[in-house]
């Protein structure tokens, strides 16, 4: 699972159509059942995620408190879509 959304980079004057947002594969979820620290990485495309040496174009860090019995990954991505930078993102 991941998110896709056109991304206007806040530090550079560029727009990435259909930027691909994914939980960092190394340390994207840290913490315990009471509070998690999450890192979502943005890439120019889905293909860029699997290429060696490709650095994300942006990192979104946030804290999240899981709830209920819904899959934690789904919860994280749904919560991420509440941030202004990801409002309107689609699940992919």
N, C-alpha and C positions, 0 to 999 in steps of 0.2 A: 504494500500500500504506500502511496505517496500523494502529494498534492501538485496541481498544476495551475499556474496563474501568470498572466502577463505581469512583469515586474519592472517597475521604474526604480532603478538603483538609487538609493538616497545619497550616495557619495560621488557618483560619477554620472555624467549626462548620457546615460544609455537606458534603453528599454529592451528587455528580453521577453519576446513573445513565448508564451507557454513555458516559463521557467519551471524547473522540476524541483520540488521541495521534498526532502526525505530525511528521516531521523538519521543522525550520524551513526555510521555502522560500528565505530569504535567505542565511543563514549556518549552516545546520544541519550541514554536513559540512565540516570544515577539516582541513588537515594533509597527510600524504603516505602512501605505501603501508605505511610502518612503524608509524605511529600517527595515529589520527584523533581529533579532538575533535568530539563530537556534541551537538546540542541538539534535544531533542524537546519540542514544545509540546503542552500539553493544552488542549482546548477543550470547551465544554459540548455541542457536537454537530458533526457533519461539516459541516452547513450554515454554522456559525459561521466555519469556516476561510476560506471564500471571501468573507466580508463585509468591506468596507473599514472600517478603524478598529477592528476587534475585537482586543482584546489577549488573549493566552492566559491561562488561569486559573492555569497553573503551567508552569514550565520545568524540565526534567530535563537536566542537563549531565553528560557522562561521556566518558572516553577509551576508545578501542577499537582493538585491533590486528587488522586483517583477516587472514584465512587462507584457503587453498585457492582453488578456482575457482568457488565459489558466488557468486551475485550479491551485491554488497556491500550493497545495500539490505536484502535478506533477512537477511544476517548481522547488520546493525545492529539490526533489529527483533527478531530472535531473541535477541540478546544483551541488549537492553533488557528483555526478559521475565524475565531472571534477577534484576533488582532487586526488592526487596520491594514497592515501590509498583506494580509491573506484573506480578507473579506472577499467572498465571491470565488474563492479557489474551488476547484473540482477534485474529487477523489479519482485517483488513477491507479 
